[in-house]
Amino acid sequence: MPLVLELPNVYLTQTGLTTMSTLETRIRSPIFVFGSPNSGTTILWNALKSHPGVAGPDKEGQDLEGMPKPMTHFLGLHTFRMWAHYLHDQPHSRWGEDHLPGSQLPYYATERDWIPEHQSQLEQIYAQYLTEGKRLCDKSPAHTLRARFLQRCFPDARFIAIVRNGYAVAEGIVRKRKFDPDRPQFNGLPTEIGDAAWQWRRANEVIVSYQDYSLLKNYKIIRYEDLVQEPRLTLSALFEFCGLDSVTLTTPEFEQNLNSRQISRLKPHQIGTISEIAEPMLARFGYTIQNIQKKIYWLTGLPCSGKSTIAQALCGHLDAQILDGDKIRAMVQNRDFSLEGRATQMRYVAAMAYFLHRQQNVIVSLVSPLREVREEIKRQFLNVVEIYVQCDVEVCKRRDVKGMYARASSGVLLNFTAVQQEYEPPLNPHLVVRTDVDSIESCVNQILSYARRDYGEI
């Protein structure tokens, strides 16, 4: 829990001088708002400044004239709305903190960047926007990287980070780097959706690091969606956190459907890209992962367990391309059924499936008996859904219209799985279907239910 202190009523301390221009001040308990670009820092900042006990500049702190270097020095075309991207990383952090997210960015500012002159500059600039008895509130998305520096300047500061749905934020970053009416000097910057997703993820990794490593003393993280949907409740809690009375709060009205409108502009492949990159932070903040990117449904199991039959039944439902192991072997004339040959076949099919799944779902029907190779494929290709088609070997033998089990038992057919070679069942498959217990129709419905629930397919 953040430490909340009891604060005095006067936050701008006079030293006997009578005019603001000559007033020496010590700014008490200022409030700093930050978050990834397009996360709602501006609406939160304005809502906080609506309190009669709060004041602040009319533009972001980093844009105020005379700011010390740690507050301004990295603004430019490449980092506009993209200041947390890993492409800006140096090999190591300046202060030996490589374990901390963002610390390898050259403009990540900490307590060690502080010098007395910086604090004097900040106090002098901020004092211009205060009157006696009011609290300073400043905001900038890039304060995300300066919070520790600001805490060194103002040890009793309050820090509020705001987080917003990563899909909406990524869309906004791409759009506003192309055209931002508020900052026309930065217009016309081409940006891939994946880069915007990395910006969102990395900015929020820095935000949670302050909490996880207890780097900020007075710190609170809120979600944009909570602010918009429950403004009075959210702002009342924030004013209490800041030591401010919320009795006089006038509840602001916010646009309710902005997230859905922005997300609707994204194409399916863009949503898939954001999901793949931003998944850890999306999950951390409770956002639904909209995994629309196509999948590779890998059916593994004993010969004659029902893999090909299930694949054919699934195909129409999933708009999928089938890769059948027997047909691929015949096509490439691969007759190597040794363990090494099977491993090569599995990797070859995985590579084919990977290239095909960019356009549509892929269903792989392959005995693929080697557990280690299956795990390798799942690590390499993140969109593989491993489905174990489980069936008792005696049932498989009864279904064997080609007589393969009998020929293998008599020694006519060599290197046959479940006779001369062992089948290694999955230890952690995404799904198990039992074709010796359930009908093919039931197994197909189980797979379809899983696809709808976990991947939003169909």
C-alpha positions as CSV (number, residue, x, y, z in Angstrom):
1,M,0.0,0.0,0.0
2,P,1.3,3.5,-0.8
3,L,2.2,5.5,2.3
4,V,-0.1,8.5,2.7
5,L,1.1,11.3,5.0
6,E,-0.9,13.9,6.9
7,L,-0.2,17.2,5.1
8,P,-0.4,20.8,6.3
9,N,-2.8,23.2,4.7
10,V,-0.3,25.6,3.2
11,Y,1.8,24.2,0.3
12,L,3.6,27.3,-1.0
13,T,5.8,28.6,1.9
14,Q,6.6,32.4,1.8
15,T,9.8,33.7,3.1
16,G,8.8,37.3,3.8
17,L,8.8,38.6,0.3
18,T,5.6,40.0,-1.2
19,T,5.6,39.4,-5.0
20,M,5.5,36.1,-6.8
21,S,8.5,37.1,-9.1
22,T,10.7,37.5,-6.0
23,L,9.1,34.7,-3.9
24,E,11.4,32.0,-2.6
25,T,9.4,28.9,-2.3
26,R,9.6,25.3,-1.2
27,I,6.8,23.5,-3.1
28,R,5.1,21.0,-0.7
29,S,3.5,17.7,-1.8
30,P,3.2,18.3,-5.5
31,I,1.1,15.9,-7.6
32,F,2.6,14.3,-10.7
33,V,0.5,12.4,-13.3
34,F,2.1,10.1,-15.9
35,G,1.4,7.1,-18.2
36,S,1.9,5.9,-21.7
37,P,0.9,8.4,-24.4
38,N,-2.8,8.3,-25.2
39,S,-3.6,6.7,-21.8
40,G,-5.7,9.6,-20.4
41,T,-3.1,11.6,-18.6
42,T,-4.6,14.9,-19.9
43,I,-8.2,14.2,-18.7
44,L,-7.0,13.0,-15.3
45,W,-4.7,16.1,-15.0
46,N,-7.6,18.4,-15.8
47,A,-9.9,16.6,-13.4
48,L,-7.4,17.0,-10.6
49,K,-6.8,20.6,-11.3
50,S,-10.6,21.3,-11.1
51,H,-10.2,20.9,-7.3
52,P,-10.1,24.4,-5.6
53,G,-7.0,23.4,-3.7
54,V,-5.0,22.4,-6.8
55,A,-3.2,24.5,-9.5
56,G,-0.7,24.0,-12.2
57,P,0.5,25.0,-15.6
58,D,-1.7,24.9,-18.7
59,K,0.7,22.7,-20.6
60,E,2.9,19.7,-19.8
61,G,5.8,20.3,-17.5
62,Q,8.3,19.1,-20.0
63,D,7.2,21.9,-22.4
64,L,7.7,24.7,-19.8
65,E,10.6,27.0,-20.6
66,G,13.7,26.7,-18.5
67,M,13.3,23.1,-17.4
68,P,16.5,21.3,-16.3
69,K,17.9,18.8,-18.8
70,P,16.5,15.6,-17.1
71,M,13.0,16.9,-17.7
72,T,13.4,17.8,-21.4
73,H,16.4,16.5,-23.3
74,F,15.0,13.6,-25.2
75,L,12.1,15.1,-27.1
76,G,12.5,14.6,-30.8
77,L,11.0,12.9,-33.9
78,H,12.1,9.4,-33.1
79,T,10.9,9.4,-29.5
80,F,7.7,11.4,-29.9
81,R,5.1,9.1,-28.2
82,M,7.6,6.3,-28.5
83,W,10.0,7.1,-25.6
84,A,9.9,3.7,-23.9
85,H,10.6,1.6,-27.0
86,Y,13.4,-0.9,-26.6
87,L,15.1,0.3,-29.8
88,H,16.3,3.3,-27.8
89,D,18.0,1.1,-25.2
90,Q,21.7,1.3,-24.4
91,P,23.6,-1.9,-23.7
92,H,23.5,-1.2,-20.0
93,S,21.9,1.3,-17.6
94,R,23.9,4.2,-16.4
95,W,23.6,3.2,-12.8
96,G,23.9,-0.6,-12.9
97,E,20.2,-1.2,-12.7
98,D,19.7,-3.4,-15.7
99,H,17.1,-5.5,-13.9
100,L,14.7,-2.5,-13.8
101,P,12.4,-1.9,-16.8
102,G,13.4,1.2,-18.7
103,S,16.6,1.7,-16.9
104,Q,18.6,1.2,-20.1
105,L,17.0,4.1,-21.8
106,P,19.5,6.9,-21.9
107,Y,16.9,9.4,-20.6
108,Y,15.6,7.3,-17.6
109,A,16.3,9.7,-14.7
110,T,16.9,8.6,-11.1
111,E,17.9,10.0,-7.8
112,R,21.5,10.0,-8.9
113,D,20.8,12.5,-11.7
114,W,19.8,15.1,-9.1
115,I,21.9,18.1,-8.4
116,P,20.8,21.2,-6.3
117,E,20.6,23.4,-9.4
118,H,18.0,21.1,-10.9
119,Q,15.8,21.4,-7.9
120,S,16.2,25.2,-7.8
121,Q,15.2,25.4,-11.5
122,L,12.1,23.3,-11.0
123,E,10.9,25.2,-7.9
124,Q,11.4,28.5,-9.7
125,I,9.4,27.4,-12.8
126,Y,6.6,25.7,-10.9
127,A,6.2,28.6,-8.5
128,Q,4.9,30.7,-11.3
129,Y,1.8,28.6,-11.5
130,L,0.9,28.5,-7.8
131,T,-0.8,30.8,-5.3
132,E,-0.6,30.4,-1.6
133,G,-2.5,27.4,-0.2
134,K,-2.7,25.5,-3.4
135,R,-1.0,22.3,-4.5
136,L,0.9,22.0,-7.7
137,C,-0.3,19.4,-10.2
138,D,1.9,18.7,-13.3
139,K,1.6,16.0,-15.9
140,S,3.6,14.5,-18.8
141,P,3.5,10.9,-20.2
142,A,7.3,11.0,-20.2
143,H,7.3,11.7,-16.4
144,T,7.0,7.9,-16.3
145,L,10.8,7.9,-16.8
146,R,11.5,10.8,-14.5
147,A,9.4,9.9,-11.4
148,R,12.4,8.9,-9.3
149,F,14.2,12.1,-10.2
150,L,11.1,14.1,-9.3
151,Q,10.8,12.3,-6.0
152,R,14.4,13.3,-5.1
153,C,13.5,16.9,-5.9
154,F,10.2,16.7,-4.0
155,P,10.4,13.8,-1.4
156,D,6.7,14.3,-0.3
157,A,5.3,14.3,-3.9
158,R,2.3,12.2,-4.9
159,F,2.6,10.2,-8.1
160,I,-0.4,8.9,-10.0
161,A,0.1,6.6,-13.0
162,I,-2.8,6.0,-15.4
163,V,-3.1,2.8,-17.5
164,R,-5.4,2.3,-20.5
165,N,-6.4,-0.5,-22.8
166,G,-3.4,-1.4,-24.9
167,Y,-5.3,-1.9,-28.1
168,A,-6.8,1.6,-27.9
169,V,-3.5,3.2,-26.9
170,A,-1.6,1.5,-29.7
171,E,-4.1,2.7,-32.3
172,G,-3.9,6.2,-30.9
173,I,-0.1,6.3,-31.0
174,V,0.0,5.3,-34.7
175,R,-2.7,7.7,-35.6
176,K,-1.3,10.7,-33.7
177,R,2.3,10.1,-34.9
178,K,0.8,10.5,-38.4
179,F,-1.2,13.6,-37.5
180,D,-1.6,15.3,-34.1
181,P,-3.3,18.7,-34.3
182,D,-1.7,19.6,-30.9
183,R,1.8,19.0,-32.1
184,P,2.0,19.6,-35.8
185,Q,5.8,19.7,-35.7
186,F,5.8,16.0,-35.3
187,N,3.3,15.0,-38.0
188,G,4.0,12.5,-40.7
189,L,5.8,9.9,-38.7
190,P,5.2,6.4,-40.1
191,T,4.7,3.9,-37.3
192,E,4.0,0.2,-37.3
193,I,1.4,-1.1,-34.8
194,G,3.9,-3.5,-33.3
195,D,6.2,-0.5,-32.4
196,A,3.2,1.2,-30.7
197,A,2.4,-2.0,-28.8
198,W,6.0,-2.2,-27.6
199,Q,5.8,1.5,-26.4
200,W,2.6,0.7,-24.4
201,R,4.1,-2.5,-22.9
202,R,7.4,-1.0,-21.9
203,A,5.9,2.2,-20.5
204,N,3.6,0.1,-18.3
205,E,6.5,-2.2,-17.3
206,V,8.2,0.9,-15.9
207,I,5.0,1.9,-14.2
208,V,4.6,-1.4,-12.3
209,S,8.3,-1.6,-11.5
210,Y,7.9,1.5,-9.2
211,Q,5.3,-0.5,-7.3
212,D,6.9,-3.9,-7.5
213,Y,10.3,-2.6,-6.3
214,S,8.9,0.0,-3.9
215,L,10.7,2.8,-5.7
216,L,8.1,5.5,-5.1
217,K,7.0,6.3,-1.6
218,N,3.5,7.9,-2.4
219,Y,2.3,6.1,-5.5
220,K,-1.0,5.0,-6.9
221,I,-1.9,3.3,-10.3
222,I,-5.4,3.7,-11.7
223,R,-7.1,2.5,-14.9
224,Y,-8.5,4.9,-17.5
225,E,-11.6,2.8,-17.7
226,D,-12.3,3.2,-14.0
227,L,-11.9,6.9,-14.2
228,V,-14.3,7.2,-17.2
229,Q,-16.9,4.8,-15.9
230,E,-16.8,5.7,-12.2
231,P,-15.4,9.3,-12.2
232,R,-16.7,10.3,-8.8
233,L,-15.5,7.2,-7.0
234,T,-12.1,7.2,-8.7
235,L,-11.4,10.9,-8.1
236,S,-12.6,10.8,-4.5
237,A,-10.1,8.1,-3.8
238,L,-7.4,10.1,-5.6
239,F,-8.1,13.3,-3.7
240,E,-8.0,11.3,-0.4
241,F,-4.7,9.8,-1.5
242,C,-3.4,13.3,-2.1
243,G,-4.7,14.6,1.2
244,L,-7.4,16.8,-0.4
245,D,-11.0,17.2,0.6
246,S,-13.4,15.7,-2.0
247,V,-16.6,17.3,-0.6
248,T,-16.6,20.0,-3.3
249,L,-15.9,17.6,-6.1
250,T,-17.9,18.3,-9.3
251,T,-18.2,15.1,-11.1
252,P,-16.8,15.5,-14.7
253,E,-18.3,13.7,-17.7
254,F,-16.1,11.7,-19.9
255,E,-16.7,10.1,-23.3
256,Q,-17.8,6.5,-22.7
257,N,-17.1,4.7,-25.9
258,L,-13.7,6.0,-27.0
259,N,-12.0,2.7,-26.4
260,S,-14.4,0.7,-28.6
261,R,-14.3,3.3,-31.3
262,Q,-10.5,3.3,-31.5
263,I,-10.3,-0.5,-31.3
264,S,-12.8,-0.8,-34.1
265,R,-10.3,0.9,-36.4
266,L,-7.8,-1.9,-36.0
267,K,-7.5,-4.7,-38.5
268,P,-7.4,-8.3,-37.3
269,H,-3.7,-8.7,-38.0
270,Q,-3.0,-5.6,-36.0
271,I,-5.0,-6.9,-33.0
272,G,-3.1,-10.1,-33.2
273,T,0.2,-8.2,-33.2
274,I,-0.7,-6.2,-30.2
275,S,-1.9,-9.3,-28.4
276,E,1.4,-11.1,-29.0
277,I,3.6,-8.2,-27.9
278,A,1.5,-6.7,-25.1
279,E,0.0,-9.9,-23.5
280,P,2.0,-9.7,-20.2
281,M,0.8,-6.2,-19.4
282,L,-2.7,-6.7,-20.8
283,A,-3.1,-9.6,-18.4
284,R,-1.5,-7.7,-15.5
285,F,-4.2,-5.0,-15.7
286,G,-7.1,-7.3,-16.5
287,Y,-7.7,-6.4,-20.1
288,T,-9.2,-9.1,-22.3
289,I,-6.6,-10.4,-24.7
290,Q,-8.2,-10.2,-28.2
291,N,-6.2,-12.9,-29.9
292,I,-7.6,-12.8,-33.4
293,Q,-4.4,-13.9,-35.0
294,K,-4.7,-17.2,-36.8
295,K,-3.8,-20.4,-35.0
296,I,-2.1,-23.7,-35.7
297,Y,-4.2,-26.5,-34.2
298,W,-1.8,-29.4,-33.8
299,L,-3.6,-32.8,-33.4
300,T,-1.2,-35.4,-32.0
301,G,-2.0,-39.0,-31.0
302,L,-1.6,-42.7,-31.8
303,P,-2.1,-43.9,-35.4
304,C,-5.8,-44.5,-36.1
305,S,-6.8,-42.4,-33.0
306,G,-9.1,-40.2,-35.1
307,K,-6.9,-37.2,-35.9
308,S,-7.6,-37.0,-39.6
309,T,-11.3,-37.5,-39.1
310,I,-11.4,-34.7,-36.5
311,A,-9.3,-32.4,-38.8
312,Q,-11.8,-32.9,-41.7
313,A,-14.7,-32.1,-39.4
314,L,-13.0,-29.0,-38.0
315,C,-11.9,-27.6,-41.3
316,G,-15.1,-25.9,-42.3
317,H,-15.8,-24.4,-38.8
318,L,-12.3,-22.9,-38.5
319,D,-11.8,-21.8,-42.1
320,A,-8.6,-23.8,-42.0
321,Q,-6.0,-25.5,-44.2
322,I,-5.2,-29.1,-43.2
323,L,-1.7,-30.5,-43.2
324,D,-2.0,-34.3,-43.0
325,G,1.2,-36.1,-42.1
326,D,0.7,-39.1,-44.4
327,K,-0.1,-36.8,-47.4
328,I,2.9,-34.6,-46.8
329,R,5.2,-37.7,-46.6
330,A,3.8,-38.9,-49.9
331,M,4.2,-35.5,-51.5
332,V,7.9,-35.1,-50.6
333,Q,8.6,-38.9,-50.8
334,N,9.9,-39.1,-47.3
335,R,10.2,-42.7,-46.2
336,D,12.4,-42.1,-43.1
337,F,10.4,-43.3,-40.1
338,S,13.4,-43.4,-37.7
339,L,13.2,-41.2,-34.6
340,E,15.5,-38.7,-36.4
341,G,13.4,-38.8,-39.5
342,R,10.2,-38.2,-37.5
343,A,11.8,-35.2,-35.7
344,T,12.7,-33.8,-39.1
345,Q,9.2,-34.4,-40.4
346,M,7.7,-32.6,-37.4
347,R,9.9,-29.6,-37.8
348,Y,9.2,-29.5,-41.6
349,V,5.4,-29.5,-41.0
350,A,5.7,-26.9,-38.3
351,A,7.5,-24.5,-40.7
352,M,4.9,-25.1,-43.4
353,A,2.1,-24.4,-40.9
354,Y,3.8,-21.3,-39.6
355,F,3.9,-19.7,-43.1
356,L,0.3,-20.8,-43.9
357,H,-1.2,-19.6,-40.7
358,R,-0.6,-15.9,-41.6
359,Q,-3.5,-16.2,-44.0
360,Q,-5.8,-18.7,-42.3
361,N,-6.0,-21.2,-39.4
362,V,-4.0,-24.4,-39.9
363,I,-4.9,-27.9,-38.7
364,V,-2.0,-30.3,-38.4
365,S,-2.9,-34.0,-38.3
366,L,0.3,-35.8,-37.4
367,V,1.2,-38.6,-35.0
368,S,4.3,-36.5,-33.9
369,P,5.3,-39.0,-31.2
370,L,8.3,-37.0,-29.8
371,R,7.4,-34.9,-26.8
372,E,10.6,-32.9,-26.8
373,V,10.2,-31.8,-30.4
374,R,6.5,-30.9,-29.8
375,E,7.6,-28.7,-26.9
376,E,10.3,-27.2,-29.1
377,I,7.7,-26.3,-31.8
378,K,5.4,-24.7,-29.2
379,R,8.3,-22.6,-27.9
380,Q,9.3,-21.5,-31.4
381,F,5.8,-20.9,-32.8
382,L,3.7,-19.2,-30.2
383,N,0.4,-19.7,-32.0
384,V,0.5,-23.5,-31.8
385,V,-2.5,-25.1,-29.9
386,E,-1.5,-28.6,-28.9
387,I,-4.5,-31.0,-28.9
388,Y,-4.0,-34.5,-27.7
389,V,-6.3,-36.9,-29.5
390,Q,-6.3,-39.6,-26.8
391,C,-7.5,-43.1,-27.6
392,D,-6.8,-46.6,-26.1
393,V,-4.4,-48.5,-28.3
394,E,-6.7,-51.5,-28.5
395,V,-9.5,-49.2,-29.9
396,C,-6.9,-47.9,-32.5
397,K,-6.1,-51.4,-33.6
398,R,-9.8,-52.2,-34.1
399,R,-10.1,-49.1,-36.3
400,D,-7.1,-49.9,-38.4
401,V,-8.6,-50.7,-41.8
402,K,-5.1,-50.7,-43.4
403,G,-3.8,-53.4,-41.1
404,M,-0.8,-51.4,-40.0
405,Y,-0.7,-52.5,-36.4
406,A,-0.9,-56.2,-37.5
407,R,1.9,-55.7,-40.1
408,A,4.1,-53.9,-37.5
409,S,3.5,-56.7,-35.0
410,S,4.6,-59.3,-37.5
411,G,7.7,-57.3,-38.4
412,V,6.6,-56.4,-41.9
413,L,6.2,-52.7,-41.1
414,L,9.1,-51.2,-39.2
415,N,9.5,-48.2,-36.9
416,F,5.7,-48.1,-36.3
417,T,4.6,-45.9,-33.4
418,A,3.0,-47.8,-30.5
419,V,4.6,-51.1,-31.6
420,Q,8.4,-50.7,-32.3
421,Q,8.5,-47.0,-31.2
422,E,7.0,-45.4,-28.2
423,Y,4.4,-42.6,-28.4
424,E,5.2,-39.9,-25.8
425,P,1.9,-38.3,-24.7
426,P,1.8,-34.6,-24.0
427,L,2.3,-33.5,-20.4
428,N,0.7,-30.1,-20.8
429,P,-1.5,-30.0,-23.9
430,H,-3.9,-27.1,-24.4
431,L,-6.7,-29.6,-24.8
432,V,-7.4,-33.3,-24.5
433,V,-10.2,-35.1,-26.5
434,R,-11.0,-38.8,-25.9
435,T,-12.1,-40.5,-29.2
436,D,-12.4,-43.8,-27.4
437,V,-15.0,-42.3,-25.1
438,D,-16.7,-39.5,-27.0
439,S,-18.0,-39.3,-30.5
440,I,-16.2,-37.4,-33.2
441,E,-18.9,-34.8,-33.2
442,S,-18.5,-34.3,-29.4
443,C,-14.7,-34.0,-29.8
444,V,-15.1,-31.4,-32.5
445,N,-17.5,-29.4,-30.4
446,Q,-15.0,-29.5,-27.5
447,I,-12.3,-28.0,-29.7
448,L,-14.7,-25.4,-31.1
449,S,-15.7,-24.4,-27.6
450,Y,-12.1,-24.0,-26.6
451,A,-11.3,-21.9,-29.7
452,R,-14.2,-19.6,-28.9
453,R,-13.4,-19.3,-25.2
454,D,-9.7,-18.7,-25.4
455,Y,-9.1,-17.3,-28.9
456,G,-12.3,-15.7,-30.0
457,E,-12.4,-17.8,-33.1
458,I,-15.4,-18.5,-35.3
